[in-house]
Amino acid sequence: MPGRPGTPGGPNSGPNSGDPFEDFFKQFERRFGIEPNSYQRDSIKQQFSKIQNDRGGGGLGSGMIFRNDGYIITNAHVVKGADTGGITVKTADGREFRRAQLVGIDEGTDVAVLKINATGLKTVQLGDSSKVRVGDWAIAVGNPFGLEHTVTVGIISAKAREVRLSDRNSEYLQTDASINPGNSGGPLCDINGRVVGVNNAIYSESGGNMGIGFAIPINTARNIAEQLVRNGKITRGYLGVNIETLESRKALSMGLDANTKGVLVGSIRPNTPGARAGLREGDVITEFNGTAVEKSTDLQQRVGAAPVGSLAQLKVLRDGKTVTLNARLEELKPEGAVTSSAPSPSPSGSVAPAPAAGLFGLQLVPVTPALAKQFGLDNTASGVLVTGVTPGSEADNAGLQRGDLIEKVGQKSVVSANDFTATARGILNRYAPDDLRQVSLLVNRKGEKTFVTVTAK
């Protein structure tokens, strides 16, 4: 006699039954000799079916009501690309609001604000993320995998963790409180229930939680949310420089004291506030508007938060002296993607006879207008041109190549091979005998400038 649906031998049983949970329960029963009661089985199946349906229908995430007139903070990646059906918000009391208004998105911080048509709502209590300490309790609240009102507990593992999760480096709170898909946009709270962060991302090699989660500090999210409510968009100040944190080893390679703190200017875009203020490649910015900056994210955040059009004061360490510069900030505009291309073949044409390889395996000649033109450089370029690199040398290992223009060694401009050698040896001589000895060179490759660190053998 044919079996009934869902039983062995029935028309809906087996691998093609269309019910993946039935096979799971039967394996469970066979292995342990235990059968969950029908209520348990139906409840679990319904819950997992709900998750599958929710996930298949679009983005699923969390959020928090931060104003009682219906404004909600969430992540930009939760609501970005919402389908034509709009965004549906379900509140903790079970009400659903369809077609919630998307007030604004800031992809740089991954913050978005929604508005639902309601008043008198209960709101979260926003805390102060600047007062969070490593080791404080952290409570993540959200909707992981569609499991509503899930609470997980851990600690704050790190503050101001510098991570690149978008097109710019940002600082995050790190926590081991379990964060999973669907938690994004929900609150990370302290032991008193005050929101200190917005759950944002996890580090995972498997796709599952590994105890390393990241949350946007609430001070950052609140500032962005208030701007989005007020203006519908975010405006950020713009200086026009490429920067990096001056770590102690980098400071030594620049010929500076290892304890020097600040942000190294690697390159400056022409006709920008930084260029007009007189910043130079190799400058170390130590203060912005009277506040010390020690990391690239410090400067990035302070410039971004400064009013567009305001006059910013910069303190700069240059050749052992402190210089004060003033920059009139402009508005940061979205930039198109920068496409890198493979190095082109060496330019044709003749160059001056190559000298014997010198320090680091480099063959160097002073740049001339003719050589600058030949190697795709500005005719006003100044420095020493690399005409050859010994294979396997320190320079070769650092990625230097023929046609590179070395403009500075550390903070010192060089115009001849002798300048280069004397300045580089001066930096190397500052190291202790057993130290890893490095020298930073400002390299101009067809108009693109960056500091390259060469390690001496």
N, C-alpha and C positions, 0 to 999 in steps of 0.2 A: 504494500500500500504506500503510495507516495507520502512522504513526510510533509508536515506543515511548514510554512515559511519560518526560517530561522532555526530549524532543527537539522541534525545530520540527515542527509539524503533529501532535504527539502529543496524546492526550486530556487530559494534565495540564499542557500548556504554555500560554503566553499570560498575560494579566493575571488570569485567574480560575483559575490553576493551583493556588493555595493554597500555593505555595512562593515567598515574596518573594525568596529568595536566588538562585534559579535565574536570574531575570531580571537580577539584579545581575551575576552572573558572565558571562552572555552579553553584556551591554553592555560589560563589561570586555574580553572577548575580541574583540568587534567593533572596539572603539576602538583597542586597542593591538596586536592581532594576536598576543596571547599567551594561552595557556590554562594556568591553574594546574593542577598535577598533581592527580590524584584524591584523594590523601592530604590535600593542602592544602585542597581544596574541602570535603571531608567534615569535616575538623577544624574549619574555620571555621564551617560550617553547624551542626555539633553544638554548638559553643560558643555561638553566638548563639541557637540554639533553647533552650539551657539558661537563658540570661539571660531570655529571654521567659517561659519557664515559671516561673522563680523570681519574677520581678516580678509575674506575674499571680497568684501564689499567696499574696500578702500582703507584709508588710514585709520588707525585706532590708537588713541593716546589719552593722556590725562591733562588736567588743567586745574587752575584755582581761581576762584572769584576774589578779586582784590578790591573791588568797589561794589557797594550794595546796589548800584543802578545797572548792574549787569555786565560789567567789564571783567574779562577773564584773561589771565596770562597762560600761555602754553608755548610749545616749541614751534618754530617756523616749519620744521620738517614734518610736523604732524599735520598741518593744515595746507601746506604747499601742494598745489596740484589737485585740490579738492574737485571731485567730479561735478557734473552739471546739477546733481541733486542738492548741492550745497553742503553745508556743515551742520551736523546734528549734535546738540549738546544735551547730555543727560545729567541732571544735578543729583546730589546725594539723596534728596527726598523723593527721587523717582520721576520727577517731571522731565519731559523731553521738549526741547526747543529746536524746531527744524529751521533750516536756512538762517543760522546765526550769521551775523554780519562780521566779515573779516575787516577789522579796523586798520590793521597794518602789519607788515612783516619786516623784520630786520635780519637778513640772512647772515650778516657779519657776526652777530651774537647768537643767532638761532632763536630769537624771541619773536613771538607773535601775540597780538591782542585780538580777542573776539568780543562781540557785544551781543547779548541776548535781550529780548524785550521783556524785562522784568525789573521790579524795584523792591526795595526792602529786603534784599537777599542777605543771608549770613556770609560773612567774609572771613578769609584767613587773616591771622595776625602776622604782619611782616616784621621780621627781626632785623638784626644788623650783622651782616656777614663779616664785617671787618673785626668783630669781636669774637668770632669763632676761634677755638683753640684745637690743635691736634689732640686727639683723645676724647673730645667731647662726644656725647651720645648723638647719633644721627638716626632719624626715623624717616624712611621713604614711604610715601603714600601714593597709590595710583591704581592703575587698571591693567596690570600685566597679563598679557594673553587673554584679555577680556574678563579677568577675574576681578570684579568690581570691589572697591574699598579694601584693597590688599595693603597691609602694613608690614614692612620689614625693618629690622633694627640692626644697627652697626655703630661704627664710630666715624669721626672725621679722621681720615688717614693722612691727609696732607692739605695744606692751604696753598692757594696761589700756585697750583700745579700748572705749569706752562705746557699747553697741548695745542697742536694745530688740528682742529676739527673742522675748520671751514677754510676760507681763503686767507685767513690771518691767524697769527698766534693769539691765544687768549688764555686767561688764568681761570682755573676751575677749582672748586672744592672736590677733593677726592674722598670717596667713602667706600666701605666694604658692606654697607647695607645693600641687600640684593636689589638690583635694578634690571629689569627685563623689558623686552618689547611691549609697549603699552604703558610703561611707567613714564615715558617721555612727556615732559611738560607738567608733571605733577610736583608737589612740594617735597622738599627735603627739610625736615623740621628738627629743632633742638629738643632737649628733654622737656621743655616747657610748652612745646607745641607751636613755637614761633617759627615761621618759615625763614630758613637761612639760605636756601638754594632752590633752583629749578632743575629737576632730574633731566639729564640730557643725553648721556651716552655711556657705554661700557667699553672696557678693553677686553677682548676675548679672542682666543685662538681657535675656539670651537664653535662660536656662535651663541654659547650659553654664558651664564654668569660665572665669573671667576673671582669675584670679590674685589674688582677694581671698577668702580663707577665714578662718573663725573657729573657735577651739578654746576649750573651757572650761578655765581654768587647773587643773592637776592638784591644787593645794592646795585649791581649792574643791571639786572632784569627790571628792577623798579624804575630806574632812570630811563631805560629804553621804553618801557611800557607807558610811562607818563608822556614821553615825547610823541609816541605813536597816537595816544589819545588826543593830545593837544594839536598835533600837526599832520597826523596820518603818515608821516615818514620821519626818517632820521637824517640829521645833518651832522657831519663830523668835520673837525678842523683837519687841515692838510699842510704838511711841512715839505714834503717832496724829497725825502731822503731814504736810502736803504740802510738799515742799522742792524747791529747785533750786540748782544750782551758781552761786555768786556770781562770774560773770565780771567782768573789769575794767570793761566798759561798763555792766554792770548795777550794779556798785558805785557808779560815778559818778552814775547815774540815781537812786540811793538817797540821794545826798548824802554818800557815803563816799569815802575815799581809793581811787584806782584799784588800789592794791596790796593791798587788803583781801582776805584769803583766808578762805573758809568756805562755809557752806551757808545759804541764805536760807529762812526759814520763811514760806511763803505763806499757809497756813491751818492751823487746828488743830481737830481733831474734838472735840466736847464730850465730857466724861466719859471722857477717855483719859489715859494717863500723862503725855503732854505738857501737856495742859490742867491737870491737877492739880499739875504741877511749876511752873506759872506761866509757861510759854512764851507769847510774844505774836507776833502776825503782824508781820513786819518784823525780828524778831530774826535775828541771824546766829550760827549755831552754829559755833564755831571748834575745840572739843575735845570728844571723847567718851571718858570714863574716862581722861583724861590723855594721849590720843593726838590729834594734830592731824587735823582733817578739812578737806579742801579741795574735795572734789567730793561731789555727792549720793550717788554710789555708795559713797564711803568711809563715810558715815553709815549708809546702808542696810545695808551688809554688816556693820558693827560692831554695829548694833542687832540685826540678825537673828541674829548669832552669840552674842550675850550671853544668859546663862541667863534663862529666864522667871522672874520674881519677884525678880530681882536689882535692886539700887539702882544706877542709872547716874548718874554726875556729868557735867553738861554745863557747858561754859563758853560764854557767850553775849555777843556784842557788842550793846549796846543804848544808843542815844543817846550814843555816844562813850565809854561805860563798859563794863567787863567785869563780868558778873554770873555767879555760880555757882549752878546749880540742880540739884536731885536728883529723878530720876524713877524710880519703881518700875515696871519693865517688865512688860507683860502678854504673853500669847501671841497671835501674829498668827493671826487666823481667816480662812478663805477668805471672800471677799466676792462677792456676786452682781454681775452685769454692771450697770454704770451706764448708763442710757439717757438720752441728751441729747435734748431736745425743742427745737423751733423757738421763738424768742422769742414770747411771747404778746403780744396787742395791749396797748397802754397801758391801765392800769386806768382805769375810769370814775370820775367824781367830780371834785371841784374841788381845785385846789392853790392855794397862794399865788400872786399875780400874778408871772409870770416876769420876773426882772430882765433887763437887757440882757446879751448874751453877753459874757463876760469872757475871761480867759486860756484859750487853746486852743479857743475857741469854745464854752465851757461856760456854761450858765445854772445857777446854784447857789443853793440856799436851805438854811438849817439844818434838819435833820430834826426832826420833832416826833412824839410818839406817834401822832397821827392820820395823819400822812403815812406813818409806818412801817407802820401797818396797811394803808393804802391800797395800798402798793407791795409787800406781802408780806414785810415785814421784821419782825424781833423788836421788840417795843415798847420795849426798852431800847437799841435801836440808836443809835449816836452817829456823827456825821459831817456831811457836806454832801451833799444830795440833788441829783442831776442832773434838772432840770426841762425842759431843752432842750439840743439839740446842733446847732450850725450846720452845714448840709450842706457837705461838702468841707473842713471844718476839721481841725486836728490831732487833736482829740478824736474826730471822726467817723472819720478814717482809722485810729485806734487801736481802733475798735469800741465805744466808749462809747455808751450809749443812755439815753434818758429812764427814770427809775426806778432807775438805778444809785446806790448810796450809796458815796461816797468817804470811807473812814475814816482813811486815812493818806496823806501825801505823803512818800515815802521812809520813814523811821522815825518821823516826827512825826505825831501825831494832830491832826486839824483839825476844828473845830466851826463854822466860818463861812467865807463866801466870802473874807473878808479874810485869814483864817488860810491858806486854800488858796493864794491868790495870793502872799502873802509867802513862804511856805515853798517853793513851786515856783520863784519867781524867785530865791530864795537858792541853790537847786540849780543853776539855769541859769547863774547868775553865776560859778559855780566853773569853768565850761568856758572853754577858750581860744577866741578869736574864730572860728577856722576849724574847731573841733570840731563833730561831729554831736551836738547837744544833746538830751538825753533826760531825762525825769522818770518815775519809777515811782510808780504810784498803787495803793493797796490798795482794790480795788473789791468791794463786797458786792452781789451780784445775787440777790435773793430767797433769801438765806441762804448762797449759795455764794460763797466769797471767793477772790480771786486777784489777783496783781499784774499790772497793765496798764502797759505802757511807752508813753508819748506822746512823739513826736518833734517838737520845735519847728521851725517853718519859719524 
